[in-house]
Every structure is written in C-alpha cells, then in structure tokens.
Amino acid sequence: MSWLMRCVCLMTLLGLSTLASAFDLQALSVQLALPAVVQGDFIQEKHLRALPQPLVSKGQFVLARDHGLLWLLKTPLQQDYRINANGIARRDADGWHMLPSKSAGAEQNRLFFAVLQGDSSGLQRDFDLSLQGDAQHWQLRLTPRSLLLKQVFDRIEITGGELVERIELLETQGDSTVLRMPASSSTASLSEEQQHDFAQ
C-alpha cells in the first residue's frame, strides 16, 4: 500500500499542460493550476530488488483541480482510492472509507495539494527542482530536501510533452516505481459519476 500512495501523491503532477514560452519553474507553477480535470489510463511497474520481474498494475485516474484524485486500479485486482483535503479513502461495498493517517502519508498528501494547486513555493520547501528541455519535451527532477522524504526517495523524475507521460520514483533502498500515462487528456468538467465519487 505504501508504494501505491507514493505514486498516487505524485500523480498531481499530471496537471501539467503545454508550458509557456518562458520555460521556467514559475511558468510550470502556473501551468500546474490550469487544467480543471486530467484523466486517462495508467500502467504502473514496481521494480523490487528481490524479484526478477516488475509487479505490473493497470487502471484509470481522474485528477480534478478542485476535488482531488481518483485512482481506479483495475488489474491485478480491482480497488478504488480517493485523495482529497480530508486524506486518503478506499471504496468497498459500503462506500468510501477513510484510511488511517500516518506521518509519511500525511506529508505526501500535503505535497499532493501543493502541486495540485500550483504551489511551487510549498513544493520547493521539500524538494530541489531542476527543469530541463522545452514545452514539447521536458524533464523535471525532484531531489528531496526534507529529512522525511529523504528516508523514502532518492529522487523523482517526471517527463512529458503536452501532459505528463512518465513518472519514475527512485527509492533510497534501491526499489523503484515507474508510472506511465500513455494517453492522458484534459477536460473542463467531471462526469456525473465522477462528481458523485468526489462528493461522497
């Protein structure tokens, strides 16, 4: 569960769209706040030192600027998660239920909203940011600054074009997670079903 939450929290960076001609962190911060909704399929690979092949999971996500994130896992098992200002919730037959908060999870949730809202100053309190490339082909590297995050991540690398296409989380103990979003798209509003999921 912990590695899933690490990926989910970084999914906020999917709010990126085409970067302005002044391609710097300030322009990136503005772009993070622009899309109302970003959604699509994801493929997640968890590379563990003890296993010869990665653990692969697939599903769909919905990132809504004003509501949070739906993380809908389809394979190898079906499980829905939601992250918003209240924390992390999981859906079962009876509806959505909040998961117990932990210090690392709470910190990652705070970072989630810092990125979601385009709060570059908040993000820079915890990461050193390095941006390279142009609006069509760019790479953003996040190097942890806080002691808590240094215990989890060595670095995080995000690459993309119009939208984020790939996120790689390199952990301090040698494991890594690669998250690919091959066909993400932005829309102006949520569907009725998505609104219902966020409202519960």
C-alpha positions in Angstrom: 0.0 0.0 0.0 2.8 2.4 0.9 4.4 2.4 -2.6 0.9 2.9 -4.2 0.4 6.0 -2.0 3.8 7.3 -3.1 2.8 7.1 -6.7 -0.6 8.5 -6.1 0.7 11.6 -4.4 3.0 12.3 -7.3 0.1 11.9 -9.7 -0.7 15.5 -9.0 2.0 16.4 -11.5 -0.4 15.3 -14.2 -1.9 18.7 -14.0 0.9 19.9 -16.3 -0.1 21.0 -19.8 1.8 22.8 -22.6 4.4 25.0 -21.0 4.7 28.7 -21.8 7.5 30.1 -23.9 9.2 31.3 -20.8 10.1 27.7 -19.8 11.0 28.0 -16.1 9.6 26.9 -12.8 7.3 29.9 -12.5 5.7 29.0 -15.8 5.5 25.4 -14.7 3.7 26.5 -11.5 1.1 28.5 -13.5 0.5 25.5 -15.8 0.0 23.2 -12.8 -3.0 25.2 -11.8 -4.6 25.4 -15.2 -6.3 22.1 -16.2 -9.6 21.6 -14.4 -9.6 17.8 -15.0 -6.9 15.5 -16.3 -7.7 11.8 -16.8 -6.6 8.7 -18.6 -5.2 5.2 -18.3 -2.0 4.3 -16.3 0.4 1.5 -16.3 2.5 1.1 -13.1 5.6 -1.0 -12.7 7.0 -1.7 -9.3 10.6 -2.9 -9.5 11.8 -4.7 -6.4 15.3 -5.8 -5.8 14.1 -9.3 -4.6 12.1 -10.0 -7.8 13.4 -10.6 -11.3 10.3 -9.1 -13.0 8.4 -6.0 -12.0 4.9 -6.0 -10.4 2.6 -4.5 -13.0 -0.8 -2.9 -12.3 -3.1 -1.0 -14.6 -6.1 1.2 -14.2 -7.5 4.7 -14.7 -7.1 8.0 -12.9 -9.1 11.3 -12.6 -7.3 14.3 -11.3 -9.6 17.2 -10.6 -8.1 20.5 -9.6 -10.9 21.5 -7.2 -11.7 18.0 -5.8 -8.6 15.7 -5.6 -7.6 12.4 -7.2 -9.5 9.2 -8.1 -7.1 6.3 -8.5 -9.1 3.3 -10.0 -7.0 0.1 -10.0 -8.3 -2.5 -12.5 -5.6 -5.2 -12.6 -4.3 -7.4 -11.0 -7.1 -6.6 -8.6 -9.9 -4.0 -8.6 -9.7 -1.3 -6.0 -10.6 2.4 -5.9 -8.8 5.1 -3.9 -9.6 8.8 -3.5 -7.3 11.5 -2.2 -8.6 14.9 -1.2 -8.2 17.5 1.6 -9.6 15.0 4.1 -6.9 12.4 3.4 -7.0 9.0 1.6 -10.2 6.9 1.2 -10.8 3.4 -0.2 -14.1 2.2 -1.6 -15.7 -1.0 -0.6 -19.2 -2.5 -0.9 -20.5 0.0 1.7 -19.0 3.1 0.0 -15.9 5.2 0.7 -14.0 4.8 4.0 -11.1 6.9 5.2 -7.8 5.1 5.7 -5.8 5.7 9.0 -3.4 8.6 8.6 0.3 8.1 9.0 3.0 10.7 9.3 4.6 9.9 5.9 1.2 9.6 4.2 0.1 13.0 5.7 3.3 14.6 4.5 2.8 13.2 1.0 -0.8 14.3 1.0 0.3 17.8 1.8 2.7 17.7 -1.1 0.0 16.4 -3.3 -2.1 19.5 -2.8 0.9 21.8 -3.0 1.5 20.5 -6.6 -2.2 20.3 -7.4 -2.7 24.0 -6.6 0.5 25.1 -8.4 2.2 26.0 -5.1 5.8 25.9 -6.2 6.9 27.6 -3.1 5.4 24.8 -1.0 7.0 22.2 -3.2 10.4 23.9 -3.0 10.3 23.6 0.8 10.7 19.9 0.4 12.4 19.4 -3.0 15.2 20.9 -5.0 13.7 21.3 -8.5 15.6 21.0 -11.8 13.7 21.6 -15.1 15.2 20.9 -18.5 14.0 20.8 -22.1 11.3 22.6 -23.9 7.5 22.6 -23.9 7.3 19.6 -26.2 10.0 17.5 -24.5 10.8 18.3 -20.8 12.1 16.7 -17.7 11.6 17.8 -14.1 13.8 16.3 -11.4 12.8 16.5 -7.7 15.5 15.9 -5.2 14.2 15.5 -1.6 15.2 18.2 0.8 13.2 17.3 3.9 14.5 14.5 6.2 11.2 12.6 6.0 11.3 12.4 2.2 15.0 11.6 2.1 14.2 8.5 4.0 11.8 7.4 1.2 13.1 8.8 -2.1 16.5 9.3 -3.7 14.9 11.4 -6.4 11.8 11.6 -8.6 11.9 12.2 -12.3 8.9 13.4 -14.4 9.0 13.6 -18.2 6.4 14.7 -20.7 5.2 16.9 -23.5 1.8 18.5 -23.5 0.9 16.4 -20.5 3.0 14.2 -18.1 3.9 11.0 -19.8 6.1 9.2 -17.2 6.9 9.4 -13.5 9.8 7.5 -12.0 10.2 7.2 -8.3 13.7 6.0 -7.2 13.7 4.9 -3.6 16.6 5.0 -1.2 16.6 1.3 -0.6 17.1 0.5 -4.3 13.5 -0.2 -5.4 11.8 2.0 -7.9 8.3 2.6 -9.4 7.6 3.7 -13.0 4.2 5.2 -13.8 3.3 5.7 -17.4 0.3 7.6 -18.7 0.3 7.0 -22.5 -2.9 8.8 -23.4 -3.9 11.4 -20.8 -6.3 14.2 -21.7 -7.6 17.3 -20.1 -11.3 18.3 -19.9 -13.3 21.2 -18.5 -15.5 19.3 -16.1 -16.2 16.0 -14.4 -18.8 13.4 -15.4 -21.8 12.9 -13.2 -20.3 9.6 -11.9 -17.0 11.3 -11.1 -18.8 14.2 -9.3 -20.7 11.6 -7.2 -17.4 9.8 -6.3 -15.8 13.1 -5.1 -19.0 14.2 -3.2 -19.4 11.1 -1.0 
